[in-house]
Amino acid sequence: MKSIESLKIKIFADGADKQSMLAMYANPLIRGFTTNPTLMRKAGISNYEIFARDILGTISDRPISLEVFSDEFDEMAVQARKIAAWGSNVYVKIPVTNTRGERSTELVRSLARDGIKLNVTAILTLEQVREVYEALDGGSPSCVSVFAGRIADTGVDPVPIMAESVSILTAHANQELIWASPRELLNIFQADCIGCQIITVTNDILKKLTGVGKDLGQLSRETVQMFYSDAKAAGYSI
């Protein structure tokens, strides 16, 4: 197994808690950041712009993805242009469809041609990957975010889909594939193996980085020690 330091894939921290984001910013392994309205709401953020500008005031030298939140494409376009103006390191997240299933292809094409860096998000099918790839062709540097974890949640192996997505995007250096919504630390190594450029990782998974390369025999003993200590602390008897 590779060490974390030898991986080619870029690890982006996924979250919206300021304290955690700044802690990850101090970690040289973290090459960028992503967030979304759901994570912001979970973190208790009430003012989107104040939060975003505050974070961008500190993290100005690594990519940060910030998402539009309208369901109408005209309003998405307005929001995207405002968000993009907040910093040169901002990637604007545009959902691949709205809630009615209408595709955002033309909006993506328009924004990309205008030089706005994009992160097209919530992609789950190869058809969507191909369509987004074509819309971004010739435009600004952008990311194509495929939710591998959500694919896996349906019982489908995401690795073949992600590998094919890598092949689709290979022709254009300005488009990077994101392995989004990973479910376990192993996904980082899987994504790296197939040539995926970026993986977004939550703090819960990032905390497990210290276990990479750990001796499995030692881990077995530590697991048994945990079971033994918890049973003893609970005062169990038979």
N, C-alpha and C positions, 0 to 999 in steps of 0.2 A: 504493500500500500504506500502511496505517496505521502509525504509530509504535507501539512497545510502550506508551508512556505514554498513548496515546489509546484503547487497547482498553478495552471495557467489561467483558470477561470477567475473572474473578478467577483468578490463577495460584496454584495450591497446589503446594508442593514435595513430591515423592513419594520417600521414602527412610527409612532407619533408622540412618544413620551420624550419631552425635551431632555430630561436628565439622562435617560438611556441613550438618546441620540448623541449627546455630547460625550458620553463615556465611550461610545463606539467610535466617535471621531478621533479620540485619542489612540485608538488601535490602528496601527498601520496596515493591518490585514483588511480593514474595511475601506473599500474603494469608492463607495457611493451610498446613497440613501433613497429609499422609496417610501411612500406613505399613501393613504387613501382616506376618503371621508369616514369610512367605518372605523379605521384605526384612530382617527382624530376624535371621533365621538367617544370611543372607548377610553381615550386618554383624557376626556373631559374638556376638550377644546371648544370654546364657544364662539371665538372670532377667528375665522379662517385666515384672513389676511394678516392680522397681528401676529398670529403664531408663525406663519410662513416667513414673514419679513424678519421676525426675531431670530429664527433658526438660520436664515440666509445671511444674517449679519455676522454670524460666527462661522458657519460652514459655507465658505465661498469658493473653495478650490476643489470640490468634488461634486459629481453630479447629484442632483436631488430631483426626484420626480414628484410633482404635485398635480392632483387630479381635478378636472372640471367636475361640476356636480349638477349641471342642468340636464334635463331629458330632451331638450329641443336643440337641434343642431345649430340654429342661428345664435342662440344664447351660448352654446358651447364655444362657438367661434369667438364671441366677445370675451368670455371668461378666459379662453386660451391665450388671447393676445395680452390681456391684463397680467395673467400669471407669468407669462414669458418675460414680461418687462421687469419683473422683480429681481432677476439676476441672470448673468451669462451662463451660469451652471445649471439653470432650471430646464428640466425636461417636462413638458406638459403631458399629463396622462389623458388620453382620449379613449373611451370605451369603444370596443369594436362594433357594438350596436347600442341602441337606446333600449328602454324597457319594453318597447313595442316590437322589438326585433328588427327595426330598420337599421340598415348598415351605415356606418359612418365613413365609408370609403371616400366620398367626394370631399367631405370636410377634412379628412386626413390628407388627401392630395393637395387641397388648397393651402392648408397650413404649412405643409412640408415645402411647397413651392415658395412660400413667403419667408422661408428661413427659420421657422419656429421648430426647435428641437422637440421631438415627440416621443412618447412612450405609449404605444397603442396596447391597450390592456384588456383583460378578460377574454383572451383568445383560448379556445379549446379544440378547434378542428383544423386540419390541414387546409381545408378550403379557405378558412379565414386567414391562415398564414399566407397563402398564395395571393389572396386579394389584397391584403395589407402590404405585402412585399411590392406588388405592382403600383399601389397608390403612393408608396414612399420613394419609388424609383426616381432618381435624379433630384431628390429633395435634400433637406437638411439631415444632419446626423440624427438617427432615431433608433429606438428600441422596439422590438416586437416581443411582447410579454405573453408567453404561453403558460397557462395555469396547470402545470404538470401534476401538482398535488391534487387538484380537483378532478383531473382525469383519473388519477389513481383511486380516488374516493368512489368512483363508479365501478371499480373492479377491472378497469382497463390498464394494462401496462403502459405507462407514458413514455418509456425509453424509446421505442421505435418511432413514435410520433415526434419526439424531440429530436431524434437523429435525422429524420426526414426534414424537419424544420431547419436544422443546421444546413442541410444540403440546398434547400430552397434559397436561403439567404446568402449563401457563399459568394455569389456573383457580385454582391454589392458590399464593399467595405464600410459604407456609412450606415449599414443596418446591423444591429447586434441583437442576438437572441437572448431573452431572459427566461431562465427556468424559474417560474414563479410558484408560490405557495408550496414550497418543499415541506415534507412531513417528517423527515428524519435527517440526521447528519450525513448518512450514506449518500443522500441525493446530491451533495456537493461533489463527491467523487464520481458519481454516475454522470453528472452534467459535464464535468471536466473531461471525462473519458470520451464523450461523443463530440467534443469540440464546441460546446455551448460557451458563449462569451461571458455571461453574467448569471449569477443566481442570487435571488433575494432571500434573506434569511432572517427569521425573527430572533429576538433575544433569547427565547427559550432554547432554540437550537444552537445559537452562538455560544451559550454557556457550556455546551458539550464539547467544544473544540479542545479543551484540555485533555479529553479522553482519547484523542486520536493517537494511535500507535501503542496504546496501553497493552500490557501483557494480559492475555485473556485468562491465564491461570490465576494471576493476581486478582483480576476482576471477579473471578468466580469466588475466591476466598472472601473478598470484600462483600460480595452479595450475601454469602452465608452469614458473615458477621452481622450484617444489617438485620437479617431475619432473626438471628439469635438475640441480638440486643433489643429489638422491638418486642419479641416475645417475653423476654426477661423483664423489660420495663413495664409491660402490661400486666405482669404477675400471673400469667397463664399457668394452669396446672391441670393435670388429667388424673 
